[in-house]
Amino acid sequence: MGNLKERRLYELMEEFKDNEAYRFIHKYGPRGIVEFFMESEFAKELMEKDFTSGCDVCYELLDNPKYYQYFIEKLREREEI
């Protein structure tokens, strides 16, 4: 969602307002992302992975184009963002 080593925090925060994934995280937190994906076609695949933290989960799910695209498409269908 952004890299503090490359951009200033206030710049990232301004962009977050328009970012669909960020709005979901703000509303439901990392647990919401996990629950979202546990109800998806990727649940079994993700259960086989080892995650060390909530940050690790978000990074894996939102940095992977396949998961991210699915996530955004389903959010738009549900009109949750």
N, C-alpha and C positions, 0 to 999 in steps of 0.2 A: 504494500500500500504506500510505501515510501521509504526513503533511506535518509536518516538524519546526517549521515556522513556526506551526502550529496546535496541536500537542500535544507533550508531553515525550517524550524518547527512551524512557524506561523504560515509559511507557504503550504506545507502539508495539511495543516488544519483547515485552511481555506478550501483546498481541493477535496478534503474529506466530506464537506457539506454536500457535495454533488456526487459522491461515490456511493453507489448502491450497496456494495458489500459493507462499507463502513457504517452506513445507516442501520443495516441489519445487526451488525456487531454492537453498535451503540444501544440498540433496543433489546437484543436478546443475549448479548455476550458470547464468549467462546463456546459455552455450553449449548447455546442455540444453534451454532454451526454444526456441532457434533450431532445433536438431535436431528437436525435437518438432513444430514448425510446418512444417519442411521436408518432413515425412512426411505432412502434412495436405492437405486440399482447398484450403487457402489458400496453398500453396507458390508457385504461379506469381504470384499477386497480390502476395505479399510480396517476391518477387524483383525486382519492378518499382519498389520503394520504395528510397529512399536513406536509410541509417542512418549516423549519425556515430559511435556508440559502443554498447557493450553496454547502457548505461543507456537510450539512445534506443530500442533494440530492446524492452527490457522495458516501457518506458513505452507504446510503440505497441501492443504485444500485450496488455498487462494492463490498460491504461486504456480500451481499446476494448471495449464490452460484447459485441459479436459474437465477437471473438477470445477474450475472457475466459471467456464462457459455454462456448464450444467446448472451451477448454483444461480447465476444471474438469470438464465432463461426461466427456471422454476420460480424464482422470486417474482419475476415480471408476470408470470401466469397467475400466481397467487395474489398479485397486487399488494405485496407486503412492503414494498419500498416506494 
